[in-house]
Amino acid sequence: MARKKKKNIVLENIRIEDYAAEGRSIARVEGKVIFVEQVVPGDVVDIRLGKNKKDWAEGHPIAFRSYSPERTEPFCEHFGVCGGCQWQMLPYEKQQQYKHQQVKDNLQRIGKIPLPEIQPILGAAKTRRYRNKIEYTFGTELFMPKEQFHALKEQGINPHEYGKQGVAGFHAKGFWDKIVDIHTCHLQEEPTNAIRLAIKAFALEHQYSFYDLRQHTGFLRTMQVRLCNTGELMVNLVMGEDDPEKREKILNHLRAQFPQITTLLYTINTKRNDSLHDLEPVTWYGPGYVTEQLDQYRFKIGPKSFFQTNTAQATELYRVTREFAELTGNETLYDLYCGTGSIGIFCSQKAGKVIGVEVIEAAIDDARENAALNGLEKTHFYAGDVIDICSDAFFEQHGRPDVIVTDPPRAGMHEKLVQKINEMAAPIVVYVSCNPATQARDLALLNEKYEVTKIQPVDMFPHTLHIENVVQLKLRS
């Protein structure tokens, strides 16, 4: 049954039938597929539609008539508000089941190529406090759920005025200017929450300004906390004003309160965006970097370095990659989108030679430094576009690849690079992906020369909709 209200269509008593990828579930009403957020299969809800096409629609729940027996109690007080861990209401076993289904659906529906059986997902042993890096935002606009907003109005308090206060946490989902004030985040081990709360308290006590995202003014802006399994701890405090007196006071306070910080940095950012790529962090205390370890390999990580954010599961992901590469000790391995060299270095023990290629020059500098840190002489890293670098002259100098590992960003590989891989004709290609949809598109193009021989999903981010997937391809004979 449907009713119209203020030109919005509301569907009542709708049973959610199945999971639909990207964190949404689906219902079917009179033959139309409805994609619904914030629900799980088995929920019975009233849905307000947003987009409404002939054969499909999108909506969100406005009332729950009954809850699915699949649900479990979320463990975080901020669940449903901050938007960071969308699936806490699902038992972890169910999360893995739906993620496995997401990989299968994408590869079959988009790839449309013959596939072997997909191996069971490699779940995480640690489903809380698994991140080695978190970024917090300071702001002047408190995000309030509707219930809190209306409760304040009933008490005679202006919620808009109340909301203008110093807050520290995460951007609210769908709001670029409002911040969820976080008390306890379960994504990273302590002292991450203690550090954030201490900075907030110090700023409020000493009347330091918080960054106004609308006016682009204020002192406290963002902060990155990186905690390695080696125990090393990095904090980079980003400030919107260059005020030496304030800076010295707050950094000295942080250093005194948290002696476990091994490297403390600050960055002055007076731009209108939060990107750090064109800024230079300044080391206040310590060496200016931390060291992380995967198996026997150590990696130097600076404040702007990219590194997998779940160390334990990154180790599993790289082990799968190394296994799929089928290295015997003699092969030349090409690591495309090599970043700071972590996959190539991890695979180096069983390779004859590793050639890493990455377009970001700073990442290649890190890769070379990481290779030196591990005493590796068989790894060679080059900055530039793979299409330009991998020429006949380059192959003559370094050898053609026996194995190619490619780990592109979420957008997948450029079509010209897929064609280049087909041309290089390495016997084995290992495709590591954080987006099975774009991976499936690329696999369809690689199908010209390669067949998919193994598929292994790996869960890097419990309680979220994200899934990594590793695919082995072999050259057709």
N, C-alpha and C positions, 0 to 999 in steps of 0.2 A: 504493500500500500504506500502511496506517495502523497504528500501534501505540499502545497506551495505556500511560501511565507516570504514576503518582501522580495519577490522575484527569485528567491532561492528555492531549489528543489530539495526536499528532505525525504529520504527513503527510510521507512520504519521497519523494525524487527527483521533486519537482514542478517543472515548467517554468513560469516566469513568462511570460505571454503578451502582456500589453499594459499600457499606462499607464491609471490610473483616476482621475486628478485628486487634488488636495490632497496630492501627494507620495507617493501609494501606487500600487502596481501590482496587477494581478489575475492569478490562476490559476483554472483550472476543474478541479474534481475530481468526477467522476460527476454532472455537471450543476449542481453547487454552485459559486457564485462565491466565491473567497477573496480578500479584500483584504489585501495584504501590504506592510509598511513596509520601508525600507532595502534594497530590491531594484530591479532594472531589467529590462525585457523581455529575455528570452534567458537569464537566470540559471536554474540548476537548483539547488534548495535543499530542505532539510528544514525544515518549518514547524511551529511549535508554535501551536496555535489558542488564541485568547482567547475573544472572543464567538463563539458557535456556534449559529446559527439554522437553520431548516429549509432555506432557499434560499441563505443566504450566511453567511460567517464572516469573522472578522478574525484575523490571525496575524502572527508575526514569525519571521525565519529563525534557526535555531539551528545550521545547518551549510550551507556552500556546496559542492555537488558539482562544479559547473563555473560559470565566469563568462561572462556575455554578451560577445560580441565588440564590443558597443556601448560597453563600459566604457572609461574612461580613468583614469589615475593621479591621485588627488586631490593638490592642491598644498599643502594645509594640514596641518600635523602634528596638529592638533586635530580633523580631520575624523572624524565619527562619534561624537565624544565631546561636543563643545559643542552640536551640533544646529543651529547657526546657518546653515550653507550645505549644505542637505540633498542637493544635486545635483552636487557636485563630481566625482562618479564618472562623470558623463555629459558627453560633449563638448558645447560650447556650442550647436552646430548642432542636436543632438538635444534639448537643453533647450527651444530655441525651437519645435521641431516639436511637442513634447508640450504646451507652453503654448498654442500655436495650437489644438491639438486640444481642450484644456480649454475655451477660449472657445467653440469650435464646439459641443461637446457640451452645455455649459450653456445656451447660447442656444436650441439646438434642443430639448433634453430638457425644460427648465423653461419656457422662453418659449413654445414651440409656436406661433410666429407666422411669417409669411413673412419671409425674410431675403435680402438681397443676398449676393453672394460676399464672404467675409471677406478683407480685404487681408492680404498677407504681414506678419508681425510685424515691428515696428521694434525690432531688437536693439540692444544697447549696444555702442558702439565700445570702451569700457573695461569689462572684466568683473571686474577686481580694483581694490581701493582706490578705490571709486566713491562711498562714503558721505561726506556732509559732517557727519554727526552720529553719535556712538556714545556709549552709556552703559555704563560699567563698574561692577561691584559688588565691594565688599570684604567678606570674610567670614572665618569661623573654621572652616568645615567644607569640607575639600578633597574634591571628587568624584574617585573613582578608578574606572576601568574594572575589570571583573571580573578581568582578567588581572593587573593591578597589585595588586589586593586579595589574590588568592590567592598571588602571588609573595611578598608581604610576610609572609604567614602561614607560608609554607614557610621563610622566613629567620628565623622565630622573632620577628618584629616584630608587635605588635598593630596591625592596620590602623586600628582605630577611634581609638586614641591617636595614631597617626602622622597621621591625617587632621585632627586638631585643631591647625591652624596658620593663620597669616595668609595669605590667598590673595586674588588680584585677577584678575578676569576676568568670566565670564558665568555666569548660573544654568544648572546642568545641566538638560537636557531632562527634565521629569517630576519634578524635585526642587526644592521651593521653598527648601530650607535648605542645599543644597550648591552650591559654586561650582567651576567648571572654572578651574584656574589657567592663564591664557593667557600664553604666551611671545610668539608673534607672531600677530596677527590681520591678515588681508589685506583687511579691509573698508574701511580708511581709510588715507590717506597718513600717513607719518611727519610729525611726531614722536609720533603717538598712542601707539604701543607704548612708546616711550622715556619718555613722561610717566608712563604707568601704572606701569612698572617702577621708575622713579625714586621715585615716591611710596611704593610698596611697600617698596623698599629702605630709604628714610629712616625709615619707620614701624617696621620691624623693628630697625634700628640703634638707634633712640631709644626702643624699647619702647612705642610707641603701640599701643593696642588696636585690633583690627579688630572690625567690628560682628558681634555674635552674633545671628543671625536668630531663634533660639529664645528667648533670654533678653531680647532687645531692649536690649542694652547694648553699649557700645563706641564708639570715637571715629571711625575711618574707616568711612564708610558706602557712598557711591556717588560717581561722578564723570561729568560730561558733557564731552565734547570735541567742539567744532564747528569745522571747518576749511573756510573758504569758498574759492571760486575766485578771489577778490580777494586771497588770501593772508592775510586776517585770521583769527586763531585765538583761540577762546574756551575757557576751562576753568572749570567750576563744580564745586568740591569740596564734597561734602555730608558733614556731620559729625553724628554722633549725640550729641555732647556739646558744650556751650558752654564751651570751655576756651580763653580768650584767649591764654594763653602757648603752648600747643601749636599753636594755629591760626596764630599769628604766625610761629613757627619754620618750620612746614611750607610756608606760603605764601611766605615769604621765600626758602626753599630752591628752591621751584618757579620763582619769578621769576628767581632768579640762574641756575639751570640752563637755563632755556628763555626767553631774551630775545625769541624770536619770538612769544610769547604777547602778543596785543594787548589782551585783556581777561581779567582773572582775578577770579573771584567765589567766594564761599563761601555755603553755606546751612546753617543749623542745623535739623536735623530730629530731633525727639525723639518723633515719632509712631510708631505701629506699622506704618505703610505708607510706601512710597517716593514717593508722589505729591508733586509740587512745586506743584500748582495753588493750594493754600491757604497756601503759604509765600512769604517774600520773600527772594530772593537778595540778598546784599550785595556791592557792587563793592569789590574790594580794590585793583585797579589797572586803569587804562584807562577807556574811556567806559561800560562796562557792556553793550555790545552789539557785534555784528559786522555787516558789510554784505556781502550776497551780490548777484550780478548774473546776470540772465537776459536774453539779448540786450542791448538798451540800457537795460533797467530795473534799478534798484537797490532792494534790500529790506533794511530794518533788522530785525535778528533779535536779540531778547533771549533770556535764559536759559530763559524759559517759552514763547516763541513757537513756533507750529507752522510748519514749512516742509518742503517736499518734501526727502527725504534724499539723493536722487541728482540733483545740479544739472544735469548734462549731459542726462540722460534726462527730467528735468522740463521742460527747454527743448523737447525733441522733443514731449513730451506736450502742452504748451501750444501749440506750433505746429500740431499736428493739430487741437486744439480751435478755434483761431482760423480755420484753413482750413475746418473743418466749419461754423463759424458764418456763413460766406459774407457777411462784412461789407463794405459799400461806402463807409462813412463817415457814413451818416445814421441807422443803426439805434439803437434803444434796447435795450441788452443787460442782462438781469437775471442776475446771478451769484448763484445760490442755494448755500448752504453755502460762502460766499465765504472763510471763514477770515480770513487776514491780507490778503486782497485780491489775491493773486498772479495768478490767472487773469484777473480783470476788468482789472487794470492791464496785463497782458500783451496783452490784446485791445483796449485802449482806443484805440490809434492809429487803428484802422480802424472804431471805433464812434462814433456821434453822442453817446451818453451811456451811462454804465455805472452800474447800480444794484446794489449788493452787499448781501446780507442774510445774517446769521449770528447764531445764538442766543447765542454766547459774547461778552460785552461787551468783554473784554480783547482779543480778536482783532479786533474792529471798531476799537478804539483803534489797534491796530497797522496796520490797513488804511488808516485815515485818515492816519496818519503816513507810511506808504509812498507814498500818493498825493501828499502834500505833498513828499516827498523827490524825486519824479519830476516835480514841477511840474505836476500834473494838476488841472484844474478841472472836467473832465467826469465825474469819478467821485464817487459819493455812496454812503456806507455806513451801514447801519442795523442796530442790534442788536435781535433778537427772533425770534419764530417766523414763518416765511414765511406760514403760514396766517392769522395775525393781522394781519401788516403789509400784505400785498397785498390791500387792500380797494379798493372802488370809489373812495373818497376819495383813496387813495394813487395809484391809476392816473390820476385826474383831475389830481393835482398833478405827477406825474412822467412820465405817459404809459404806455400799455400796452406790454408787451414785444414787440419784433419777433423777438428771439432770447432763448432761455433757456439758460443753462449751469447744469447741476447736477452737483455733485461730492460726493456723500454719503459718510459713513463706511461701513465694511464691511457694516453691517447694512442698507444701502440706504435708500430713502426710506420715510417713513411713508405708509400708504395714503391718508391725508387730503391729504398733499402731492401725491401722484400725481393725485388727483382735482382738486386746485387747479390743477395744470399743465394738465390737460385743459380746465378752465374758462377759464384765461387765454388759451388758444388762440393762442399765439405761432406764427408760420409755421414757425420752426425751433427745435428743442430739441437741445442737445448734451449727452449724458449721459456723464460721465467716471466710471469705476468702478474700484475696487481689488478688487472681488469680482464676477466675471461671473455667479455663481449668483444673488445678490440683484438684480443688474442685470437678469437675464433675467426674474425675477419681476415687476419693475417695468415692464419693456417690455411684458409681457403685459397689464398694466393700462392702459398708455398706448396700446395698440393700439386702444382705443375711438375715439381721435381721430387717432392718428398712425401713419405707416408708417415702418419702419426703412429708411433709404436708403444709409447707409455704415457700415462697421465697421472699426476699426483697433486691433488689439492693440499695446501698447507694453510692452517689458520694462524695468521699472525696477530689478529686483533679480536680476541674474544669480546662478546657482548656488542659487537658492531656488525654491520652488514658486509664488511670487506672480506675478501678472500684472495689468497695468492694461488697460482696454479703453475705447475712445472710440466712441460710437455717435451718428450723426446721425439725427434723426427729422424728418419733414416732415408738416405738417398735411394731412390728407386733403381733397381738393377736393370 
